[in-house]
Amino acid sequence: MPSRPADLVFTGGPVHTVDPARSRAGSVAVTDGRISAVGGDPRASIGPRTEVVDLRGRLLLPGFQDAHVHAVGAGIELGRCDLTDVTTVADCLDRVRAHAALHPRLKWLTGSGWSMETFDGGLPDRRLLDTVVTDRPVVLVNRDHHGAWLNSRALDRAGITTATPDPPDGRIERDAGGVPTGVLQEGAMDLVTRLLPASTEADELAGLLRAQRLLHSFGVTAWQDPLLGEYGGMPDPARAYATATARGLLTARVTGALWWDRARGADQLADLLMRRESLRGKGVRAQSVKIMQDGVAENRTAAMLHPYLCGDHSGLSFVDPVALRGHVTMLDAHGFQVHFHALGDRAVREALDAVEAARAANGWTDHRHHLAHLQVVHPDDVPRFRRLGATATIQPLWAVHEPQMDELTIPFLGPERAAWQYPFGALLRSGATLAAGSDWPVSSPDPLQGIHVAVNRVPYGEDVPAFYPDQRIDLGAAIAAYTAGSAYVNHLDDTGTIRVGHHADLVVLDRDPFDGPESEIGAAKAAMTFTGGRCVHEA
């Protein structure tokens, strides 16, 4: 029984608590930003000044949390040349032409979001961009942010010629005569992104606030930013979080992963420790370190145990696997969570081997290491997640049949490995903890669309075959991954479930998706979003 009336009461609809001991309730009370009652007679919590939210049969959930989202960079990119919805070469060029005309004073034209399947063989050419912009350099990062498309002026400004060697962690695409075609893969992007004008503090703050509004509109109340540092033309987002906090504008809870510079190795430990300390109280908890272990499958830079079928190569391990074990053991000993980017089955195994080495050296810590993406996981490695306490951070929206998957990935993996992709069901059945995220701007940050795919293995509203349907998970498990699972890797232990004492980070859906067919989960939308009992979004 509350000792005084609550500030806020939700009643008149179902409450899905994501608490295994009590999955459903009929009301929730909030006092001083925290949950003060779950269930019971809501009238006991209502006083003359209590705000009452009538759910009208709509579902109340814990706020969604994104375990892997580039919020600041994505928000900035929304204000640049955005190609995320473009599906033809002609429309892509029209969008670039219009952006150039709209911004005649920009010295560099930048943007992102083009898809590889738009172009023959997955690769555009500098000469296409030259038809629309010749007076300025153009740099357009692709949808997955592992490659960039340049016009000839940008190649010239970067000094990239036939004689330019590929960097160890990247590739310059070339024609049959060795001439660069205008696409830079992985670490080769640094050859041009280091020349781009630096974003301003105002740009970064505007990007963060733009992203925060969008994420709140999807019911997201907290996230992990997996790249505190500079990479691929994205600015270090730490300044934006600090500025927003100082001005009282940050309404989300944010965990950040400090970027691991693979060129520096263990020598960067002192800098990481200093950055962790310097960011305390500045809007982002920097308790994590992000190690990118490989690339992506569609451009054959994801690290595979056996070669791709299109040639005698098996992708890139950006960090030597033996050195990786030492680095992770060191980071674990200094209290860091390690957040791995691991797509290929070799990268997944190398990351798990590193966690195993840290466990052997340091014992069982509570740093909650997690592996993100997990496109191809060898079946032998699935049970290791549970045994090692490594969380599987999934991006459900990628587990679908689409042109990039069907034309650029499956043919080069072969049927056996293709069936090992995005094994959500196998991981869950093995006892692994699942967290979930979007990797926005790579894909949509709407958790409900991700939940729909996790359950159906089909994009909402599309009539395509299910993508390896034996790897489906049920609706309750998918919601748990986007709430309690992500709260776990974010070390936000008083969020992620609806329990007395937890922060009142909550989302009201416009319906109860448990009551409808699974094929309609993706129709649900966030009607209201609350952080600490404060409404930050209302549709």
N, C-alpha and C positions, 0 to 999 in steps of 0.2 A: 504494500500500500504506500503510495507516494506521500512524503511528509508535507508537501505543499502542492498546489495545482501546477500542472505542467505548462510549459510555454507553448507546446505544440502537440496535438493529438491527431493521429490518423485512424479513421474508423470507417466502417461501411464497405469493407472489401477484404479480400484475402491478403495475408502477409506470408510471403515465402522467406523464411528466416535464413536458409542455408546453414542451419544448425542441425547436425544429425540427431541430436537428442530431442529436437522439437521442430519439425520442418514447417509447420503451419500455425498461424495465430490469426486473431481477428482484429487486433488493434495494436498500436504502438504509441507510447507517450515519450516526449522529449523535454528535458529540462536542462538549461544551461549548456545546450549544444550536444548533450549526450542522451542516450536512450535510458529512460527512467522506468519504463514498464513495457512488458510485452504480453499481450493477451489480457484476460480478465475483463472486468467491467470498465469500459473507457470512461464512464461518467465519474468514476472515482478520481480521475486525473484532471477533470475539466473544472476550471474556475472562471471567474468573470473576465479575465484577460487572456484566457487560453485561445489560441488560434486552432480551429478544428478544420481538418482537411477531410472532406467526405470523398472517399475513394470511389464511390458509386460502382462498386463491383470490379474496379481496376486493381491490378496486382501491385503490391508494394514489395520492393526488393532492396537488399543492400546496394549501395552505389557500385557501378561497374568500375573495375580498375584495369588499366592497360599495362601489361608487364613489359611492353617494348614499343615505345612510340617516340618519334622525333618531333615533338610538339612545336618547338620554336622554329626549326628549319622548315617544317611543313607549313606553318603559319606564314612565314616569310615567302615561301614559294607560291602561296595563294595569290600574292600580289605581283608575281612575275608572269612570264609567259607559261601559262598552265596548259599542258597538252594531255591531261589525264583522260579526257573524254573523247579524244580524237581517234578515229579508226581508219582513216584513209590518208594516203600520202598527200593528196591534193588539199584536204582539209588541214593537215598538219602545216603545210607551207602557207596556206591562207592565214592560219593563226599566227605564224611567225611574222608574216608580212604586216598584218594588222598591228601586232605588238610593236614592231619597229616604227611604224607610222605614228603610233600613239606616243612613243617615247623618243623623239628625234634627238634629244640631248644626251641620252645615255651613251657612254663611250664603249661599253660592253653590253650586249644583249644576252640575258641569261633566262633560263627556264628549265622545266622538267616535265616528266610524266609520259614521254612517248613510249610506246610498246614495241617490242622487237617484232612481233608478228605482223605489224603494219608494213614491214619492208621485206622484200624478197631475201630469203636466207637469214632474216633477223637483223640485217645490218644496213643502215642508211649510208649515204655517201655525201661527202663535202659538197659535191657539185649540185646536189639538190638544194642545199641551203644557199649556194652561190646564186641561184636563180632568183632569190628574193631579197638577199642582203649581201652587198659587196663592199659597202663603205665602212662597216664596223665588224669586229669579231663577234661571233655567235657561239655560245656554249650551252648546250641543252643536255641535261642529265636524263637518263632513261628512267622508266618507272621503278626499277629496283635499285637505282642509285649505284649500280656497279659498272656503269659505262656512260660515256659522254659523246655527244655528236657535235662536231665542230665544222664551221665553214673554213674556206681556204685562208681567209684573213686571220682567223684564230690560230690555225696551224702555223702560219708565218710568224705571228706574234710570239708563239711559244717556241719557235725555232725547231719545230719538228719536221724533219726531212727524211729522205730515204736512208741517210746515214745514221739517224738517231737510233740507238739500241733500245730494245725493250728493257724496262726496269725489272728487277728480280721478282717483283710482286704484281706485275701487270703485263699488258700486251697492247702494242700499237697495231691496229688492223691495217693490212696492206693489200694492194692488188698484186696480180701475178708478176709485175715488174718490181715489186718491193716499195712502191710509192704509197705513203699513208693515205688511207681512204677517208679519214675524218672521224673515225671512231676510236676512242681510247678506253681500254678495259682495265678495271680495278686500279692498281697503283699507278698506272700510266696517266690517269686523270690528273695526278698531282702536277704533271708537266705544264698544265694550263690553269688549273684551279688556283695555284699559288699566285697567279698574275691578276686574278679578279679583284676588283675594288672591294675593300673591306666594308661590311655592313656597318651601319651606325647604331648607336645605342637606341635611337628612336625606331629604327627599322626592326631591331630585335624585339623591343618591347611591344611594338605593334603586332609583330608576328606571334608572340606568345599570347597576347590578349585575343587575337583573332582565333588562334587554335583553342584557347581555353573556352571561348564561347561555343565553338563547334563541338568540342568534346563534352561540355556540359549538356548541350542539346541532345546528345546521344546517351545521356545518363552516366557519363564517366566522371568520377569524383576524385580519382587519384591515378597516378601513372609512374612508370619508371622510364626515364629518359636515358637511352642506352649509349649516349655519346656526348659526354662533357669534354669537349675538346674540338679541334678543327679537323674536318675530313671531307673530301669530295666537294669543296666549295661551300659547305655548311659552316656557319659561324659557331663558335663555342657558345652554347646557350646559357652558361652559368651567369653571365652578366644580366641577361634578361630576367632570370629568376630573382636575382638579387635586387634589381631595380623594381620589379613588380612587388616584391615583399616590402621594400622600404616605403613604397607608396600605398601599401595596403590594398593592392590590386590582385594578388594571387589568392584565389579561392579554392584551388585544388591542393592536394597533398602530393608532393613530388619527391621521388627518390632518383638519384642520378648515378650513372656509371661513368667513372673517369676513363678516358680513352687510353688504351695501352698502345704506346708507340712501338711497333714491332722492330724498328731500327735501333732502338736504344736498349732493349732488354732490361736486365735487372738494375742497370744504372739509374733507372727512373724512379726507383722506390722512394727515395727521399722527397722527390717532387710530388709523388702521389700522396704521401703522408702529409705534406705541407698543404696541398690543395684540399684534402679532406678536412683538415682543421680550419683552413681559411674560409670554407663555405658553411661552417656551422652557423645556424641562425639566419641564413641568407636565402631561404626559400626552397632549398634542395638539399636532401641528406645524401652526401656523397660517400656512402659506405660500400660502394660496389666498384669493380674495375671491369671494363668491357674489353675482351680479347676477341678479335675477329680472326678465326682460324682458317677460313677458306672463303671462296667466292660464291657463285651461283651456278646452278646446273645448266641453264639455258645458254650460257656462253662458255661452258665447259671449264669453269674455274673452280667449281665445287670439288673438294678433295674426295676422290673415290678410291676404294680398296682395289678396284680393277679398272683398266682403261675404258674410256668411252668407246662406243662402237664406231665412231667416226675417225679414229686415228689412234696412234700409239702414245696416248698421254692420259693422265688420270687426275688432272686438276692441280690446284696449288694448295699446299699447306703453308700459310703465311708465317707461322712460327714453327721452327724446328720442333718436332714432337718430343724429343728428349729434353730440349731446353724448356719446352712448355711445362713439363712435369715439375721442373725446378722452380719456374716462375710461379705456378699456381700454389705450390707448397709454401713458397715465400710469402705470397699475398695472403694465404690462409693464416699463416702464423702471425701476420700483422693485423688480423681482424677484418680483412676485406672479403666481401662476397665476390665471386668471379661470375661474370655474365658472359657466356660464350656465344659467339655467332658460329654455328656449326650446321651446314646443310648436307654435305656429302657423308657417306657412311664412314669414310676414313677420318674426316674431321670429327664426327661424333665419337668415334672410338678414341681418337687422340685426346679429346676433351675429357672423356670418362676416365681414360688412363691417368690423366693429370689429377683429376679429383681423387682417384684411388691412391695415387702417390701422396697427396696431401693428407688423406685419412691415415695412411700408414705412418707418416712422419709426425703428424700433429695430434692424432686422435680425432675423435668425433666432435667437431665444432658446430656451432649454430649459425654459420655464416650463410647457409642456404644458397649454395652455388646452383646456377641454372643454365641450361643449354637452350638457346632459342633457334627456331626455324625447323630443324629436324626433318628435312625433306626426305632423305633416304637414311634409314636406320637398319643396319644388319640385324636380323632376328636374334643373333647371339647377344647383341648389346641391349635389347629391350629390357630384360630383367635386371640389368646392372643399375638402371636408374633407381629402382627401389633399394637395392643392396647398398648403394653408395649414398643414398639420400640426396640425389641430384634431381632437381625439379625439371620437368619437361615443359618448356614454354612454347606453346603452339601458336601458329598463325592460321586459324581454320580457313580463312577465305582462299588460301592457296590450294586447298585440297579439292579441286574441281577440274573437270574437263574444260579447257579453253584452248585457243589456238597456240599460245605459247607453250602450254603443256603438251598438247597433242602433236604439234609440228616441230618444236625445237628441243623438247626434253625426252619424251618417251622413246622416240626413234634412236636416240643416242645412249639410252640406258639399257634397252632391251626389256623383254617382258618380265623376267625374274626380278630385276632390281626395281623396275617400275612399280611392281606390286608391294615393294617395301616403303613406298612413299607415304609420309604423313600418317604414321601408324597410331592414331589417337586411341583407338579401341584396344589395341594390343598393349599399349603403355598403361592404360587405365586398368585393364584386367590383370596386369602384372603387379599392380600395387603402387605404381609410380604416382607422385603428386603432379597434377597438371595445373599450370598457369596459362593464361591466354593474353594475347596482344595482337596488334594490328600491323606494326611496322609502318604505320602512316608516316610519310606520304606514299609509301610503296603500294598500299591498298587502303580501302576505306576504314576509318576509325570507328564505324558503327558496330558496337558489340552484338547487337541483335542480328545483323547480317552474318557475323562470324558464328554466332550460336546456331543460326539456321543451317549453315554449311556443316558445322560439327555434327549436327544431328542427322542431316539429310545427305551430305556429300554432293549436293547440287546447289548452285546459286539460286536464291529466291527468285521465283518468277520465270525461270528458264527451263525449257523442255529439252534436257540433255541427259545422257545416262549418268547414273550415280558413279562417283569416282571411288572404286574399290570399297563398295558399301559395307564389307565386313569390318571396316575400321570406323564405322559410325559410333557415336556415344549418345547416351540418352540426354534429354533436356535438362534434367537436374544436374548431371555431371558437367554439362556444358556451361550452365549458369555458375556452378561452383568454381569452374576454372577462371571465369571472368570476375569473380568476387573473392571468395575465400582463398583460392589458389594464388591469384595475383597479389592479394594482401599479404600472403605468406612470404613470397619472394621480396616484396617491398618492405618487409619487417614492420608492417602496420598491423600489429596484432590486435588492436582494439578497433578494427574495421573489418569489412568483408563478410560479416554475419550480423544478424539482428539479434543482439543480446543486451541485457541490462548492463550499463556501464560503457558500452561501445559508443564511439562517435556516431552522431546521427547523420551519417553520409548515406543517403537513400535516393532511390529512383522510383517514381510511380509510372508504370506502363499504362498505355491506353486500353489495355485488355489483359486477360490472363491467358498466356499462350499454352498453359497446361490444359485448358478447357477446349482448345481447338485442335484440328489436325496438324500433324507435324509439318505438313507441306505449307502451312500458313504462319509458321513461327516468324518468318521474316517480315510479315505484315505489321508486326507490333512496333510501336514507337514509344519513345520516352515522352511522357506528358509533363512531368515535373521532376526536377533534380534538386537535391538538398545537400549542402556540405555543412557539417556542424549545426544542423537544424535551420540553416538559412537557405531560402529558395534562391538558387542561382540560374534556374531555367524554368520557364513555364510556356508550354506551346500555346 
